[in-house]
Structure formats: C-alpha cells, structure tokens
Amino acid sequence: MVVGHDFETCAKKWAHEHVVHPAVDESSITVTYRYTDTAGNTLARPVQFGDRVEVSVAFQSLDIGFPFLPLRDGGLVTQTATDDIENIPASALPCEGPGNP
C-alpha cells in the first residue's frame, strides 16, 4: 500500500485501522516506512524499479496483570516487512481497495 499511495492519508490510516484491537493501546500505534536500495541503504533519490520498501508497525500491548505470563520487551510488539518494488504507478492510486472499504 505504501508504493503509489499517499502515506499519511491512505497507507498509514489503513495499517493503523488493521492493528486496532481491544488488547492494543491505540495511542501507541506507529507506522513507518522507508525506501532502500538493494544493499539496504536509505534512498536519497526518487524510488525506482528494483529498489526495496520497508514498512514497520509497532504497538504497545495491554498488560493484563498475569505475573506468570510476562510480556516480552515490556509488551512492545514490532513487525517489519520488506519487499522489492516491482511497479511505480504514474499517478496516485485510490485509497479504497481489497480490505480497505
């Protein structure tokens, strides 16, 4: 969703909405992205076919107070996905789509 969409009004919004859950501190949700070259260096130029995009989502899970069930990393959950860029749309894509009404 990051490639071809406005990050703030589309990709970030939908990622945030897919994370919302009763066991998640909604105010702690962060969604970030960066474009890299194939060596993993952050781009200082416009994105091109063959570059990579990395998206990270993090949130604080709620501690339900079970002492025998400790929360790793204080309950901070982080997930990062990286993929190759195979298409760069000529114009911005609509925000609505599968899973995003």
Order of alpha helices (4+ residues) and beta strands (2+ residues): alpha-beta-beta-beta
